[in-house]
Amino acid sequence: MRSRPSHAEGAERGGRARAPMLLPLAWGSLFFPGLFGVCTWGLRRARPAWTHHDCVMISTRLVSSVQAVLTTGSGIIVIRSCSDVITDRHWLAREYVWFLIPYMIYDTYAMYLCEWYRAGDQSSRHSLTIFRNFLSKNRLMITHHVFILLVLVPIAQKLRGELGDFFVGCIFTAELSTPFVSLGRILIQLNQQHTLLYKVNGILTLTTFFLCRILLFPFMYWSYGRQQGLSALPHSFPLQCGQCLPHRATDLLVLSAVQKGSPAL
């Protein structure tokens, strides 16, 4: 009989299972706030005439763009590595979700910081008023972050069972339009909305939004249907007489030889 693992062995296995999760969580907790601090410091040095609100707003959008590029790149890698869209796995799909959790928390705080500095420019620093304004102006984005943390993360990490990572990679690529949206807001903030760059960026924003937010779901459905068809293909060519036979002449000759017990031509 196999002996039951001791309490110490179970704790050791649990520690090994938690270690891969803690590392990307730690990296994300350092990377996104650190990048935000570096961007804010750099803008303050490069543009001393800008207010704290301007620097914080632009830094927030720069960090969002970097996060979107990393997420989209991870999604493309996962998609290209999954030849079987139903069962294939890739380590990046699991690890990047943990890396992304600190960004959602950081981004919520960064949005509140932007509102706090904006209210400070108006000489109104009443904390409760600022918090209410923050909730009112950003309720859609806050709902988006909470939905990702409470719904999508458990589904991606645990609840989907043995399903593959292809569709997780597809969801990652939905961030493709974020850098263009952020650049458009930065140009508006800098009063550059009448420039050629703003118009070109608007075209790219619409194009990427259409590709990654509208065509993405038909693509996922088509990929799933195609995989189902490929999975069923071998079962349509049984070796019994009177059933579906291969279409090529060489396959017919080989199949006939196998059924009659004679050597193949």
Phi and psi restraints in degrees (value plus and minus 20) as a CYANA .aco file:
   2 ARG   PHI     -98.0   -58.0
   2 ARG   PSI     111.0   151.0
   3 SER   PHI     -95.3   -55.3
   3 SER   PSI     124.8   164.8
   4 ARG   PHI     -92.4   -52.4
   4 ARG   PSI     120.9   160.9
   5 PRO   PHI     -84.8   -44.8
   5 PRO   PSI     123.0   163.0
   6 SER   PHI     -91.8   -51.8
   6 SER   PSI     149.2   189.2
   7 HIS   PHI     -83.1   -43.1
   7 HIS   PSI     -57.1   -17.1
   8 ALA   PHI     -86.5   -46.5
   8 ALA   PSI     -60.2   -20.2
   9 GLU   PHI     -86.1   -46.1
   9 GLU   PSI     -59.4   -19.4
  10 GLY   PHI     -84.4   -44.4
  10 GLY   PSI     -59.4   -19.4
  11 ALA   PHI     -86.3   -46.3
  11 ALA   PSI     -56.0   -16.0
  12 GLU   PHI     -86.8   -46.8
  12 GLU   PSI     -61.6   -21.6
  13 ARG   PHI     -85.1   -45.1
  13 ARG   PSI     -60.1   -20.1
  14 GLY   PHI     -83.8   -43.8
  14 GLY   PSI     -56.6   -16.6
  15 GLY   PHI     -85.6   -45.6
  15 GLY   PSI     -60.2   -20.2
  16 ARG   PHI     -85.9   -45.9
  16 ARG   PSI     -54.6   -14.6
  17 ALA   PHI     -90.0   -50.0
  17 ALA   PSI     -53.6   -13.6
  18 ARG   PHI    -101.0   -61.0
  18 ARG   PSI     -43.3    -3.3
  19 ALA   PHI     -80.1   -40.1
  19 ALA   PSI     -66.2   -26.2
  20 PRO   PHI     -81.2   -41.2
  20 PRO   PSI     -48.7    -8.7
  21 MET   PHI     -94.9   -54.9
  21 MET   PSI     -59.9   -19.9
  22 LEU   PHI     -89.5   -49.5
  22 LEU   PSI     -52.5   -12.5
  23 LEU   PHI     -85.5   -45.5
  23 LEU   PSI     -72.5   -32.5
  24 PRO   PHI     -84.4   -44.4
  24 PRO   PSI     -52.1   -12.1
  25 LEU   PHI     -82.0   -42.0
  25 LEU   PSI     -62.6   -22.6
  26 ALA   PHI     -86.9   -46.9
  26 ALA   PSI     -62.7   -22.7
  27 TRP   PHI     -83.4   -43.4
  27 TRP   PSI     -62.5   -22.5
  28 GLY   PHI     -85.0   -45.0
  28 GLY   PSI     -57.3   -17.3
  29 SER   PHI     -85.7   -45.7
  29 SER   PSI     -48.7    -8.7
  30 LEU   PHI    -108.4   -68.4
  30 LEU   PSI     -58.5   -18.5
  31 PHE   PHI     -89.2   -49.2
  31 PHE   PSI     -73.6   -33.6
  32 PHE   PHI     -90.0   -50.0
  32 PHE   PSI     -68.6   -28.6
  33 PRO   PHI     -84.0   -44.0
  33 PRO   PSI     -55.3   -15.3
  34 GLY   PHI     -84.8   -44.8
  34 GLY   PSI     -63.1   -23.1
  35 LEU   PHI     -83.7   -43.7
  35 LEU   PSI     -59.1   -19.1
  36 PHE   PHI     -82.1   -42.1
  36 PHE   PSI     -64.1   -24.1
  37 GLY   PHI     -84.1   -44.1
  37 GLY   PSI     -60.6   -20.6
  38 VAL   PHI     -86.0   -46.0
  38 VAL   PSI     -63.1   -23.1
  39 CYS   PHI     -83.0   -43.0
  39 CYS   PSI     -64.8   -24.8
  40 THR   PHI     -83.1   -43.1
  40 THR   PSI     -64.7   -24.7
  41 TRP   PHI     -82.6   -42.6
  41 TRP   PSI     -62.5   -22.5
  42 GLY   PHI     -85.1   -45.1
  42 GLY   PSI     -60.1   -20.1
  43 LEU   PHI     -88.1   -48.1
  43 LEU   PSI     -57.3   -17.3
  44 ARG   PHI     -84.1   -44.1
  44 ARG   PSI     -56.2   -16.2
  45 ARG   PHI     -94.7   -54.7
  45 ARG   PSI     -60.8   -20.8
  46 ALA   PHI     -98.7   -58.7
  46 ALA   PSI     -51.8   -11.8
  47 ARG   PHI    -148.8  -108.8
  47 ARG   PSI      54.7    94.7
  48 PRO   PHI     -84.5   -44.5
  48 PRO   PSI     -40.1    -0.1
  49 ALA   PHI     -96.7   -56.7
  49 ALA   PSI     -36.9     3.1
  50 TRP   PHI     -93.9   -53.9
  50 TRP   PSI     130.1   170.1
  51 THR   PHI     -99.0   -59.0
  51 THR   PSI     147.3   187.3
  52 HIS   PHI     -80.3   -40.3
  52 HIS   PSI     -57.2   -17.2
  53 HIS   PHI     -82.3   -42.3
  53 HIS   PSI     -64.1   -24.1
  54 ASP   PHI     -81.5   -41.5
  54 ASP   PSI     -66.2   -26.2
  55 CYS   PHI     -84.9   -44.9
  55 CYS   PSI     -61.7   -21.7
  56 VAL   PHI     -88.2   -48.2
  56 VAL   PSI     -61.5   -21.5
  57 MET   PHI     -82.7   -42.7
  57 MET   PSI     -67.2   -27.2
  58 ILE   PHI     -87.2   -47.2
  58 ILE   PSI     -59.5   -19.5
  59 SER   PHI     -82.2   -42.2
  59 SER   PSI     -60.7   -20.7
  60 THR   PHI     -80.5   -40.5
  60 THR   PSI     -61.8   -21.8
  61 ARG   PHI     -93.3   -53.3
  61 ARG   PSI     -50.8   -10.8
  62 LEU   PHI     -86.0   -46.0
  62 LEU   PSI     -64.1   -24.1
  63 VAL   PHI     -84.4   -44.4
  63 VAL   PSI     -59.3   -19.3
  64 SER   PHI     -81.8   -41.8
  64 SER   PSI     -58.6   -18.6
  65 SER   PHI     -86.5   -46.5
  65 SER   PSI     -62.1   -22.1
  66 VAL   PHI     -82.6   -42.6
  66 VAL   PSI     -64.7   -24.7
  67 GLN   PHI     -79.8   -39.8
  67 GLN   PSI     -60.7   -20.7
  68 ALA   PHI     -86.0   -46.0
  68 ALA   PSI     -60.2   -20.2
  69 VAL   PHI     -84.4   -44.4
  69 VAL   PSI     -63.9   -23.9
  70 LEU   PHI     -84.1   -44.1
  70 LEU   PSI     -61.7   -21.7
  71 THR   PHI     -86.8   -46.8
  71 THR   PSI     -64.7   -24.7
  72 THR   PHI     -83.6   -43.6
  72 THR   PSI     -64.0   -24.0
  73 GLY   PHI     -80.6   -40.6
  73 GLY   PSI     -62.1   -22.1
  74 SER   PHI     -82.5   -42.5
  74 SER   PSI     -61.4   -21.4
  75 GLY   PHI     -82.6   -42.6
  75 GLY   PSI     -61.9   -21.9
  76 ILE   PHI     -84.1   -44.1
  76 ILE   PSI     -61.7   -21.7
  77 ILE   PHI     -81.1   -41.1
  77 ILE   PSI     -64.3   -24.3
  78 VAL   PHI     -84.6   -44.6
  78 VAL   PSI     -64.4   -24.4
  79 ILE   PHI     -81.6   -41.6
  79 ILE   PSI     -65.5   -25.5
  80 ARG   PHI     -89.0   -49.0
  80 ARG   PSI     -43.7    -3.7
  81 SER   PHI    -107.5   -67.5
  81 SER   PSI     -32.6     7.4
  82 CYS   PHI    -118.9   -78.9
  82 CYS   PSI      74.6   114.6
  83 SER   PHI     -92.8   -52.8
  83 SER   PSI     -54.1   -14.1
  84 ASP   PHI    -122.9   -82.9
  84 ASP   PSI      90.4   130.4
  85 VAL   PHI     -92.9   -52.9
  85 VAL   PSI     -30.2     9.8
  86 ILE   PHI    -116.7   -76.7
  86 ILE   PSI     -56.4   -16.4
  87 THR   PHI    -138.3   -98.3
  87 THR   PSI     -42.7    -2.7
  88 ASP   PHI     -86.2   -46.2
  88 ASP   PSI     123.2   163.2
  89 ARG   PHI    -140.0  -100.0
  89 ARG   PSI     135.5   175.5
  90 HIS   PHI    -163.1  -123.1
  90 HIS   PSI     113.9   153.9
  91 TRP   PHI     -80.7   -40.7
  91 TRP   PSI     -49.3    -9.3
  92 LEU   PHI     -86.2   -46.2
  92 LEU   PSI     -52.1   -12.1
  93 ALA   PHI     -82.7   -42.7
  93 ALA   PSI     -59.6   -19.6
  94 ARG   PHI     -97.0   -57.0
  94 ARG   PSI     -67.1   -27.1
  95 GLU   PHI     -88.9   -48.9
  95 GLU   PSI     -56.2   -16.2
  96 TYR   PHI     -90.0   -50.0
  96 TYR   PSI     -47.6    -7.6
  97 VAL   PHI     -81.7   -41.7
  97 VAL   PSI     -62.8   -22.8
  98 TRP   PHI     -85.1   -45.1
  98 TRP   PSI     -57.4   -17.4
  99 PHE   PHI     -85.5   -45.5
  99 PHE   PSI     -48.7    -8.7
 100 LEU   PHI    -102.3   -62.3
 100 LEU   PSI     -42.9    -2.9
 101 ILE   PHI     -79.0   -39.0
 101 ILE   PSI     -67.0   -27.0
 102 PRO   PHI     -81.4   -41.4
 102 PRO   PSI     -49.0    -9.0
 103 TYR   PHI     -84.3   -44.3
 103 TYR   PSI     -61.4   -21.4
 104 MET   PHI     -81.0   -41.0
 104 MET   PSI     -60.8   -20.8
 105 ILE   PHI     -89.8   -49.8
 105 ILE   PSI     -64.6   -24.6
 106 TYR   PHI     -80.0   -40.0
 106 TYR   PSI     -64.8   -24.8
 107 ASP   PHI     -84.4   -44.4
 107 ASP   PSI     -55.6   -15.6
 108 THR   PHI     -83.5   -43.5
 108 THR   PSI     -63.6   -23.6
 109 TYR   PHI     -86.4   -46.4
 109 TYR   PSI     -59.1   -19.1
 110 ALA   PHI     -83.2   -43.2
 110 ALA   PSI     -58.5   -18.5
 111 MET   PHI     -84.3   -44.3
 111 MET   PSI     -60.5   -20.5
 112 TYR   PHI     -85.5   -45.5
 112 TYR   PSI     -58.2   -18.2
 113 LEU   PHI     -83.5   -43.5
 113 LEU   PSI     -59.1   -19.1
 114 CYS   PHI     -81.5   -41.5
 114 CYS   PSI     -63.0   -23.0
 115 GLU   PHI     -86.0   -46.0
 115 GLU   PSI     -57.2   -17.2
 116 TRP   PHI     -85.2   -45.2
 116 TRP   PSI     -63.7   -23.7
 117 TYR   PHI     -89.6   -49.6
 117 TYR   PSI     -55.2   -15.2
 118 ARG   PHI     -83.6   -43.6
 118 ARG   PSI     -62.8   -22.8
 119 ALA   PHI     -87.1   -47.1
 119 ALA   PSI     -52.6   -12.6
 120 GLY   PHI     -85.2   -45.2
 120 GLY   PSI     -54.8   -14.8
 121 ASP   PHI     -84.9   -44.9
 121 ASP   PSI     -43.9    -3.9
 122 GLN   PHI    -117.7   -77.7
 122 GLN   PSI      -7.7    32.3
 123 SER   PHI      37.7    77.7
 123 SER   PSI      20.2    60.2
 124 SER   PHI    -154.3  -114.3
 124 SER   PSI      81.4   121.4
 125 ARG   PHI    -138.4   -98.4
 125 ARG   PSI      10.9    50.9
 126 HIS   PHI     -93.4   -53.4
 126 HIS   PSI      97.8   137.8
 127 SER   PHI     -79.8   -39.8
 127 SER   PSI     -64.7   -24.7
 128 LEU   PHI     -85.2   -45.2
 128 LEU   PSI     -60.3   -20.3
 129 THR   PHI     -84.4   -44.4
 129 THR   PSI     -62.8   -22.8
 130 ILE   PHI     -82.4   -42.4
 130 ILE   PSI     -62.8   -22.8
 131 PHE   PHI     -85.5   -45.5
 131 PHE   PSI     -59.9   -19.9
 132 ARG   PHI     -84.9   -44.9
 132 ARG   PSI     -62.4   -22.4
 133 ASN   PHI     -82.7   -42.7
 133 ASN   PSI     -59.1   -19.1
 134 PHE   PHI     -81.6   -41.6
 134 PHE   PSI     -66.5   -26.5
 135 LEU   PHI     -84.9   -44.9
 135 LEU   PSI     -58.2   -18.2
 136 SER   PHI     -88.8   -48.8
 136 SER   PSI     -62.3   -22.3
 137 LYS   PHI    -100.7   -60.7
 137 LYS   PSI     -44.2    -4.2
 138 ASN   PHI    -140.0  -100.0
 138 ASN   PSI       1.6    41.6
 139 ARG   PHI     -83.1   -43.1
 139 ARG   PSI     -51.9   -11.9
 140 LEU   PHI     -88.6   -48.6
 140 LEU   PSI     -65.1   -25.1
 141 MET   PHI     -88.4   -48.4
 141 MET   PSI     -57.5   -17.5
 142 ILE   PHI     -84.2   -44.2
 142 ILE   PSI     -62.3   -22.3
 143 THR   PHI     -81.0   -41.0
 143 THR   PSI     -60.1   -20.1
 144 HIS   PHI     -80.1   -40.1
 144 HIS   PSI     -66.3   -26.3
 145 HIS   PHI     -86.0   -46.0
 145 HIS   PSI     -64.0   -24.0
 146 VAL   PHI     -84.1   -44.1
 146 VAL   PSI     -59.5   -19.5
 147 PHE   PHI     -82.6   -42.6
 147 PHE   PSI     -62.1   -22.1
 148 ILE   PHI     -82.9   -42.9
 148 ILE   PSI     -66.0   -26.0
 149 LEU   PHI     -88.8   -48.8
 149 LEU   PSI     -60.2   -20.2
 150 LEU   PHI    -114.0   -74.0
 150 LEU   PSI     -39.0     1.0
 151 VAL   PHI    -137.1   -97.1
 151 VAL   PSI     -78.9   -38.9
 152 LEU   PHI     -89.5   -49.5
 152 LEU   PSI     -59.0   -19.0
 153 VAL   PHI     -82.7   -42.7
 153 VAL   PSI     -69.8   -29.8
 154 PRO   PHI     -80.4   -40.4
 154 PRO   PSI     -56.9   -16.9
 155 ILE   PHI     -85.9   -45.9
 155 ILE   PSI     -66.0   -26.0
 156 ALA   PHI     -86.6   -46.6
 156 ALA   PSI     -52.6   -12.6
 157 GLN   PHI    -116.2   -76.2
 157 GLN   PSI     -53.4   -13.4
 158 LYS   PHI    -149.2  -109.2
 158 LYS   PSI     -70.5   -30.5
 159 LEU   PHI     -93.5   -53.5
 159 LEU   PSI     -37.7     2.3
 160 ARG   PHI    -101.7   -61.7
 160 ARG   PSI     -22.1    17.9
 161 GLY   PHI      45.7    85.7
 161 GLY   PSI    -146.6  -106.6
 162 GLU   PHI    -114.7   -74.7
 162 GLU   PSI     -11.3    28.7
 163 LEU   PHI     -85.0   -45.0
 163 LEU   PSI     129.6   169.6
 164 GLY   PHI     -95.3   -55.3
 164 GLY   PSI    -196.5  -156.5
 165 ASP   PHI    -118.8   -78.8
 165 ASP   PSI     -18.4    21.6
 166 PHE   PHI     -77.7   -37.7
 166 PHE   PSI     -66.1   -26.1
 167 PHE   PHI     -93.4   -53.4
 167 PHE   PSI     -47.9    -7.9
 168 VAL   PHI     -83.8   -43.8
 168 VAL   PSI     -62.7   -22.7
 169 GLY   PHI     -81.5   -41.5
 169 GLY   PSI     -57.9   -17.9
 170 CYS   PHI     -82.5   -42.5
 170 CYS   PSI     -62.4   -22.4
 171 ILE   PHI     -83.9   -43.9
 171 ILE   PSI     -56.7   -16.7
 172 PHE   PHI     -78.8   -38.8
 172 PHE   PSI     -60.4   -20.4
 173 THR   PHI     -89.9   -49.9
 173 THR   PSI     -28.3    11.7
 174 ALA   PHI     -84.0   -44.0
 174 ALA   PSI     -35.0     5.0
 175 GLU   PHI    -101.5   -61.5
 175 GLU   PSI     -16.1    23.9
 176 LEU   PHI     -78.2   -38.2
 176 LEU   PSI     -54.2   -14.2
 177 SER   PHI    -103.9   -63.9
 177 SER   PSI     -32.7     7.3
 178 THR   PHI     -79.4   -39.4
 178 THR   PSI     -65.0   -25.0
 179 PRO   PHI     -79.3   -39.3
 179 PRO   PSI     -55.5   -15.5
 180 PHE   PHI     -92.7   -52.7
 180 PHE   PSI     -57.1   -17.1
 181 VAL   PHI     -83.4   -43.4
 181 VAL   PSI     -63.5   -23.5
 182 SER   PHI     -84.9   -44.9
 182 SER   PSI     -61.9   -21.9
 183 LEU   PHI     -83.0   -43.0
 183 LEU   PSI     -59.7   -19.7
 184 GLY   PHI     -81.4   -41.4
 184 GLY   PSI     -60.6   -20.6
 185 ARG   PHI     -89.1   -49.1
 185 ARG   PSI     -55.9   -15.9
 186 ILE   PHI     -84.8   -44.8
 186 ILE   PSI     -61.9   -21.9
 187 LEU   PHI     -85.0   -45.0
 187 LEU   PSI     -57.6   -17.6
 188 ILE   PHI     -85.3   -45.3
 188 ILE   PSI     -62.0   -22.0
 189 GLN   PHI     -82.0   -42.0
 189 GLN   PSI     -52.0   -12.0
 190 LEU   PHI    -112.8   -72.8
 190 LEU   PSI      -9.4    30.6
 191 ASN   PHI      38.7    78.7
 191 ASN   PSI      21.4    61.4
 192 GLN   PHI    -132.0   -92.0
 192 GLN   PSI       4.8    44.8
 193 GLN   PHI     -94.7   -54.7
 193 GLN   PSI     -25.1    14.9
 194 HIS   PHI    -124.3   -84.3
 194 HIS   PSI     -11.1    28.9
 195 THR   PHI    -109.3   -69.3
 195 THR   PSI     144.8   184.8
 196 LEU   PHI     -85.5   -45.5
 196 LEU   PSI     -56.8   -16.8
 197 LEU   PHI     -79.4   -39.4
 197 LEU   PSI     -60.6   -20.6
 198 TYR   PHI     -85.1   -45.1
 198 TYR   PSI     -59.5   -19.5
 199 LYS   PHI     -88.9   -48.9
 199 LYS   PSI     -62.9   -22.9
 200 VAL   PHI     -83.8   -43.8
 200 VAL   PSI     -62.1   -22.1
 201 ASN   PHI     -83.2   -43.2
 201 ASN   PSI     -54.9   -14.9
 202 GLY   PHI     -83.8   -43.8
 202 GLY   PSI     -60.4   -20.4
 203 ILE   PHI     -84.1   -44.1
 203 ILE   PSI     -63.9   -23.9
 204 LEU   PHI     -85.6   -45.6
 204 LEU   PSI     -54.9   -14.9
 205 THR   PHI     -83.2   -43.2
 205 THR   PSI     -66.6   -26.6
 206 LEU   PHI     -85.0   -45.0
 206 LEU   PSI     -60.1   -20.1
 207 THR   PHI     -85.0   -45.0
 207 THR   PSI     -69.4   -29.4
 208 THR   PHI     -87.9   -47.9
 208 THR   PSI     -54.7   -14.7
 209 PHE   PHI     -83.5   -43.5
 209 PHE   PSI     -61.7   -21.7
 210 PHE   PHI     -85.4   -45.4
 210 PHE   PSI     -59.4   -19.4
 211 LEU   PHI     -90.3   -50.3
 211 LEU   PSI     -67.1   -27.1
 212 CYS   PHI    -116.9   -76.9
 212 CYS   PSI     -33.7     6.3
 213 ARG   PHI    -132.6   -92.6
 213 ARG   PSI     -40.1    -0.1
 214 ILE   PHI    -133.0   -93.0
 214 ILE   PSI     -72.4   -32.4
 215 LEU   PHI     -95.9   -55.9
 215 LEU   PSI     -34.2     5.8
 216 LEU   PHI     -80.5   -40.5
 216 LEU   PSI     -63.6   -23.6
 217 PHE   PHI     -93.0   -53.0
 217 PHE   PSI     -60.6   -20.6
 218 PRO   PHI     -80.8   -40.8
 218 PRO   PSI     -55.3   -15.3
 219 PHE   PHI     -84.5   -44.5
 219 PHE   PSI     -62.3   -22.3
 220 MET   PHI     -83.4   -43.4
 220 MET   PSI     -61.9   -21.9
 221 TYR   PHI     -85.4   -45.4
 221 TYR   PSI     -62.8   -22.8
 222 TRP   PHI     -83.7   -43.7
 222 TRP   PSI     -61.5   -21.5
 223 SER   PHI     -83.7   -43.7
 223 SER   PSI     -61.2   -21.2
 224 TYR   PHI     -84.3   -44.3
 224 TYR   PSI     -65.7   -25.7
 225 GLY   PHI     -83.6   -43.6
 225 GLY   PSI     -58.9   -18.9
 226 ARG   PHI     -84.7   -44.7
 226 ARG   PSI     -62.0   -22.0
 227 GLN   PHI     -85.3   -45.3
 227 GLN   PSI     -58.6   -18.6
 228 GLN   PHI     -82.2   -42.2
 228 GLN   PSI     -60.1   -20.1
 229 GLY   PHI     -85.1   -45.1
 229 GLY   PSI     -61.4   -21.4
 230 LEU   PHI     -86.1   -46.1
 230 LEU   PSI     -56.8   -16.8
 231 SER   PHI     -86.5   -46.5
 231 SER   PSI     -53.8   -13.8
 232 ALA   PHI    -103.4   -63.4
 232 ALA   PSI     -33.3     6.7
 233 LEU   PHI     -80.5   -40.5
 233 LEU   PSI     -67.1   -27.1
 234 PRO   PHI     -82.3   -42.3
 234 PRO   PSI     -48.1    -8.1
 235 HIS   PHI     -97.7   -57.7
 235 HIS   PSI     -27.3    12.7
 236 SER   PHI    -110.3   -70.3
 236 SER   PSI     -16.2    23.8
 237 PHE   PHI    -146.8  -106.8
 237 PHE   PSI      43.4    83.4
 238 PRO   PHI     -92.6   -52.6
 238 PRO   PSI     144.5   184.5
 239 LEU   PHI    -115.8   -75.8
 239 LEU   PSI      -5.3    34.7
 240 GLN   PHI    -108.8   -68.8
 240 GLN   PSI     124.7   164.7
 241 CYS   PHI     -87.3   -47.3
 241 CYS   PSI     126.6   166.6
 242 GLY   PHI      65.7   105.7
 242 GLY   PSI     -22.6    17.4
 243 GLN   PHI    -127.0   -87.0
 243 GLN   PSI    -193.5  -153.5
 244 CYS   PHI     -82.1   -42.1
 244 CYS   PSI     112.4   152.4
 245 LEU   PHI    -135.1   -95.1
 245 LEU   PSI     136.5   176.5
 246 PRO   PHI     -80.6   -40.6
 246 PRO   PSI     136.6   176.6
 247 HIS   PHI    -108.4   -68.4
 247 HIS   PSI     -42.7    -2.7
 248 ARG   PHI    -101.8   -61.8
 248 ARG   PSI     125.7   165.7
 249 ALA   PHI     -83.5   -43.5
 249 ALA   PSI     -59.8   -19.8
 250 THR   PHI     -83.6   -43.6
 250 THR   PSI     -58.3   -18.3
 251 ASP   PHI     -86.0   -46.0
 251 ASP   PSI     -56.3   -16.3
 252 LEU   PHI     -83.7   -43.7
 252 LEU   PSI     -61.0   -21.0
 253 LEU   PHI     -84.9   -44.9
 253 LEU   PSI     -65.2   -25.2
 254 VAL   PHI     -83.7   -43.7
 254 VAL   PSI     -63.9   -23.9
 255 LEU   PHI     -83.2   -43.2
 255 LEU   PSI     -61.0   -21.0
 256 SER   PHI     -83.5   -43.5
 256 SER   PSI     -59.6   -19.6
 257 ALA   PHI     -86.0   -46.0
 257 ALA   PSI     -60.5   -20.5
 258 VAL   PHI     -83.8   -43.8
 258 VAL   PSI     -62.1   -22.1
 259 GLN   PHI     -89.3   -49.3
 259 GLN   PSI     -54.3   -14.3
 260 LYS   PHI    -108.8   -68.8
 260 LYS   PSI     -29.5    10.5
 261 GLY   PHI      58.4    98.4
 261 GLY   PSI      -8.2    31.8
 262 SER   PHI    -117.7   -77.7
 262 SER   PSI     137.9   177.9
 263 PRO   PHI     -84.1   -44.1
 263 PRO   PSI     124.2   164.2
 264 ALA   PHI     -90.0   -50.0
 264 ALA   PSI     128.7   168.7
